[in-house]
Amino acid sequence: MNASSSGQTPAERIDALLPQTQCGRCTYAGCRPYAVAIAAGEADINRCPPGGERTIRALATLLDLPVRPLAPEVGPQTPPQVAWIDEARCIGCARCIAPCPVDAIVGAQKLAHTVIADHCTGCELCLPPCPVDCIELRPAAEVNDDFARRERADLARGRYERHQARLAAEAEAERIAFETARRRARGEDPP
């Protein structure tokens, strides 16, 4: 599969079909790495529980492959869901904020947190770090319209990309601050 007339790479065309939950259940660090692995022939098309059969069928059609059942080792297909925080039980530890791949959780240290439901992808990554189990997953409305599903996935992808860019900028600022402090400690000019 080569780049299409639209200029998209195979991985971009595959990524466009994934639900953009960024959950990692496929065993890759997000939808884009999974798409790259599929395009490289390193991953099968049946490893996305949030996308389930619909995504497997779409990928099979795109790649001219047979439809296969969801791989059992990635868990069962999951219906659309969103995280919800019981603010009365939330202790404000902020441990749920960092793992959210789309910055759908807002709050500050020692204050109750909340989930922006329209931004939440239902990835479940906020659940394990919560020390008081005040986060639960609730059903989200099933979107059967293909255009609306793609639009929702595109918005989630954009939020994920902004999240990743913010993390990279923070890491670079930290690296520069460390390098500046190191040089000053040695009596050198900062970079």
C-alpha positions as CSV (number, residue, x, y, z in Angstrom):
1,M,0.0,0.0,0.0
2,N,1.6,3.3,-1.1
3,A,0.7,6.9,-0.4
4,S,-2.7,7.7,-1.9
5,S,-3.4,10.6,-4.3
6,S,-4.5,12.6,-1.2
7,G,-0.8,12.4,-0.1
8,Q,-1.6,10.3,3.0
9,T,0.9,7.6,3.9
10,P,-0.5,4.1,4.6
11,A,-0.1,4.7,8.3
12,E,-2.1,7.9,8.1
13,R,-4.9,6.2,6.2
14,I,-4.9,3.3,8.8
15,D,-4.8,5.8,11.7
16,A,-7.8,7.6,10.2
17,L,-9.8,4.5,10.7
18,L,-8.9,3.9,14.4
19,P,-11.1,5.3,17.2
20,Q,-8.4,7.4,18.7
21,T,-9.0,6.3,22.3
22,Q,-5.2,6.0,22.8
23,C,-5.9,3.3,25.3
24,G,-2.9,1.1,24.5
25,R,-4.9,-2.1,24.8
26,C,-3.5,-3.1,21.4
27,T,-0.1,-3.2,23.2
28,Y,1.1,-0.1,21.3
29,A,1.5,3.3,22.9
30,G,-1.5,4.8,21.1
31,C,-3.4,4.6,17.9
32,R,-0.7,6.2,15.7
33,P,2.0,3.7,16.7
34,Y,-0.5,0.8,16.2
35,A,-1.2,2.2,12.7
36,V,2.5,2.4,11.9
37,A,2.9,-1.2,13.0
38,I,0.0,-2.3,10.9
39,A,1.4,-0.5,7.9
40,A,4.8,-2.1,8.4
41,G,3.2,-5.5,8.6
42,E,4.2,-5.9,12.3
43,A,0.7,-5.9,13.8
44,D,-2.5,-7.5,12.9
45,I,-5.7,-5.5,12.2
46,N,-7.7,-7.2,15.0
47,R,-6.1,-5.6,18.1
48,C,-8.4,-2.6,18.9
49,P,-11.1,-3.4,21.5
50,P,-12.7,0.1,21.4
51,G,-12.9,-0.1,17.6
52,G,-14.1,-3.7,17.6
53,E,-15.6,-5.4,14.6
54,R,-16.4,-2.1,12.8
55,T,-12.8,-1.0,12.8
56,I,-11.5,-4.5,11.9
57,R,-13.9,-4.5,8.9
58,A,-12.8,-1.0,7.8
59,L,-9.1,-1.9,8.1
60,A,-9.7,-5.2,6.2
61,T,-11.3,-3.3,3.4
62,L,-8.6,-0.7,3.2
63,L,-5.8,-3.2,3.3
64,D,-7.6,-5.9,1.2
65,L,-7.2,-8.4,4.1
66,P,-9.7,-11.0,5.5
67,V,-11.8,-9.9,8.4
68,R,-10.6,-11.6,11.6
69,P,-12.2,-11.7,15.0
70,L,-10.9,-9.5,17.8
71,A,-7.7,-10.9,19.2
72,P,-8.6,-12.5,22.6
73,E,-5.4,-11.3,24.3
74,V,-6.4,-7.6,23.9
75,G,-9.7,-8.2,25.8
76,P,-13.3,-7.9,24.7
77,Q,-14.8,-5.2,22.5
78,T,-15.7,-2.3,24.7
79,P,-18.7,-0.1,24.1
80,P,-18.3,3.7,24.1
81,Q,-17.6,4.9,27.6
82,V,-16.5,8.0,29.5
83,A,-14.8,8.4,32.8
84,W,-16.7,10.0,35.6
85,I,-15.2,11.2,38.9
86,D,-17.1,11.1,42.1
87,E,-16.1,14.6,43.3
88,A,-17.3,13.8,46.9
89,R,-14.7,11.0,47.1
90,C,-11.9,12.6,45.1
91,I,-9.0,13.6,47.3
92,G,-7.4,15.9,44.7
93,C,-4.2,13.8,44.4
94,A,-4.0,14.7,40.7
95,R,-2.7,11.2,39.8
96,C,-5.4,10.8,37.2
97,I,-4.4,13.9,35.2
98,A,-1.1,12.8,33.8
99,P,-2.1,9.5,32.2
100,C,-5.1,11.1,30.4
101,P,-3.9,11.1,26.7
102,V,-6.4,13.8,25.7
103,D,-6.3,16.2,28.7
104,A,-9.9,15.4,29.5
105,I,-9.4,15.6,33.3
106,V,-9.2,19.0,34.9
107,G,-8.4,20.0,38.5
108,A,-5.6,21.0,40.8
109,Q,-3.7,19.4,43.6
110,K,-5.8,19.0,46.7
111,L,-9.0,20.1,44.8
112,A,-11.7,17.8,43.3
113,H,-11.2,16.8,39.7
114,T,-13.7,16.4,37.0
115,V,-13.8,14.9,33.5
116,I,-14.8,16.9,30.4
117,A,-17.1,14.1,29.1
118,D,-17.0,15.4,25.5
119,H,-13.2,15.1,25.5
120,C,-12.9,11.7,27.2
121,T,-12.1,8.8,25.0
122,G,-12.9,6.2,27.6
123,C,-9.3,4.8,27.5
124,E,-9.4,3.7,31.1
125,L,-5.9,5.0,31.8
126,C,-7.1,7.2,34.6
127,L,-8.4,4.2,36.6
128,P,-5.3,2.5,37.9
129,P,-3.5,5.5,39.5
130,C,-6.6,6.6,41.5
131,P,-5.8,5.7,45.1
132,V,-9.5,6.0,46.3
133,D,-11.3,4.4,43.3
134,C,-13.4,7.5,42.8
135,I,-13.4,7.2,39.0
136,E,-15.8,5.0,37.2
137,L,-16.6,4.4,33.5
138,R,-20.1,5.2,32.4
139,P,-21.7,4.4,29.1
140,A,-21.4,7.0,26.4
141,A,-23.9,7.4,23.6
142,E,-23.2,5.1,20.7
143,V,-22.5,7.0,17.5
144,N,-23.6,5.0,14.5
145,D,-23.2,7.7,11.9
146,D,-19.8,7.1,10.2
147,F,-19.2,10.9,9.6
148,A,-19.9,11.7,13.3
149,R,-17.7,8.9,14.5
150,R,-14.8,10.1,12.2
151,E,-15.3,13.7,13.4
152,R,-15.2,12.6,17.1
153,A,-12.0,10.5,16.4
154,D,-10.4,13.5,14.5
155,L,-11.1,15.7,17.5
156,A,-9.7,13.2,19.9
157,R,-6.6,12.8,17.7
158,G,-6.1,16.6,17.7
159,R,-6.4,16.7,21.5
160,Y,-3.9,13.8,21.8
161,E,-1.4,15.5,19.4
162,R,-1.7,18.8,21.4
163,H,-1.2,16.7,24.6
164,Q,1.9,15.1,23.2
165,A,3.3,18.5,21.9
166,R,2.7,20.0,25.4
167,L,4.6,17.1,27.0
168,A,7.5,17.4,24.6
169,A,7.7,21.2,25.2
170,E,7.7,20.6,29.0
171,A,10.4,18.0,28.6
172,E,12.5,20.4,26.4
173,A,12.0,23.3,28.9
174,E,13.1,21.0,31.7
175,R,16.2,19.8,29.7
176,I,17.2,23.4,29.0
177,A,16.7,24.5,32.6
178,F,18.8,21.5,33.8
179,E,21.5,22.3,31.2
180,T,21.5,26.0,32.2
181,A,21.9,25.1,35.9
182,R,24.6,22.6,35.1
183,R,26.6,25.1,33.1
184,R,26.2,27.8,35.7
185,A,27.4,25.4,38.4
186,R,30.5,24.8,36.3
187,G,31.0,28.5,35.8
188,E,30.2,28.2,32.1
189,D,28.0,30.5,30.0
190,P,24.4,29.2,29.7
191,P,23.3,27.9,26.3
